[in-house]
């Protein structure tokens, strides 16, 4: 299958903290994309205008023919799309703060609250119905487009698109395993390189690094350099970093004590967790429920106010470029590529670059179901992602993976069907919930405080 020589990429959620600005950068930078169209969609008219103006300014400053479109309604720009990137989140800071605060009342501590636990379930309840509406319009207006979900909980939405919009071509992404940066990082920890710029294609071909698992719950299952096991060296590097780790909590809940937690999990399971800022939230060990004092304290709670400040800083940056206070010529050295646009470039250009993609297993992990929705290293072109072989998921981790997958599967089904029985089942399958009464109370309270953000069917 081939794509248009002038690909059209539609970004739904152009004001995204992690995607809109980088999409402009890559669409301008890439010779495979910069003769195409970038269509920006956002429901906030002011922010949409700012992003569209920014895109036009950057394209003009770099002398490329990239066409910028802007719309408040995705239906106005979907026609002719080759790719549709879903990257929206309605008042996510506000509602994630509610999710985390109410869950904490009932003993569930979440440092992120957007993929597992009550936070992950309720975020899917807020976002997935809109994803399904979008999917219906994509099927009508651009049925051959690739749909890339970039909205957490990534696995829930990825599963949901596969199950409830099966005629669409889709996969899901997360930026935590962005290649080649993730491989360079662990090459450094293994002692293969001293500086990131030392990494090259020859070293890459000799470094066999295999990562697999449910998104945000991924583990390094093999790390060999020239056939020598370097996983212990990586773990030892993490141990050394843990020894001097700041425990003051100043770096935010997701970053707090990650090396200490990563090494402790390595000691238990024999494999290195590679997305610790989320993985620590997927296991019950850091909930503070134990009788004895643990060497690592309970999770810090996701910090709502700090997130508001990060979003405000992003818009200050955009306004600086658009308003002329920051020279537009600095844009291409200030920003950089994003995982989704890197993948799109590789697909359009047939660049033979592998990426970590959330998709169906198809035998890559040999002791998990073919339709298990996992984050796997994939070869990718316009025919889509093809997972590379991994091997077996080790015992212990295998059972934990399946519990997380069951939670995500039940969540996707519950939300698509707006079914309270399935919602309760998903909550009580979740690895962080250990009380039926507490689960019922969390559901009841979150439904009440988030009523305006949820479909009316939950209240009939």
Number of C-alpha atoms within 10 A of each C-alpha: 6 11 14 11 12 17 23 27 27 27 27 26 25 29 25 19 18 15 24 21 23 20 26 30 24 24 28 28 18 16 13 21 25 23 18 21 21 27 24 28 32 23 17 13 12 9 17 20 17 18 25 22 19 22 27 20 17 23 21 14 14 14 11 19 16 24 18 20 17 22 21 17 13 22 14 13 22 28 17 17 23 23 22 24 25 23 23 25 18 13 9 17 18 14 22 23 20 19 28 24 20 21 25 15 12 16 16 27 27 33 20 24 28 24 25 29 29 29 27 25 28 28 26 29 23 21 21 23 19 15 21 17 10 18 24 16 16 23 16 13 17 19 20 17 23 22 23 24 25 25 27 25 27 25 30 30 27 29 27 25 26 19 14 17 17 11 14 19 18 24 24 29 26 21 15 18 23 18 17 14 12 14 19 22 14 24 25 17 19 23 13 16 17 12 12 14 8 12 18 11 8 8 16 15 10 12 23 17 19 18 19 27 27 23 32 26 25 24 23 19 20 18 23 15 18 11 10 10 15 23 23 15 15 19 24 16 18 22 19 13 15 19 10 10 14 12 13 9 12 9 11 16 18 22 15 21 24 22 23 22 23 23 24 20 19 21 12 10 15 17 21 26 29 20 18 25 23 25 22 24 26 22 18 17 18 21 19 17 13 11 6 7 9 12 9 14 13 16 20 19 19 22 18 18 11 12 16 13 10 12 16 13 13 16 16 12 15 19 17 14 21 21 14 9 10 14 11 19 13 11 19 18 8 9 14 14 18 20 23 24 21 18 24 26 21 20 22 20 18 14 14 11 16 20 25 30 29 30 28 22 24 18 18 22 21 14 13 19 14 14 13 22 27 31 28 30 25 20 19 23 22 16 11 16 23 20 25 18 17 19 16 15 18 13 10 10 17 14 12 17 21 16 15 24 23 17 24 31 21 23 31 29 19 21 24 18 14 19 14 15 9 17 23 18 17 23 27 20 20 26 17 22 18 16 12 13 9 17 20 13 16 21 19 11 15 18 17 12 13 15 14 10 15 18 15 10 10 13 11 5
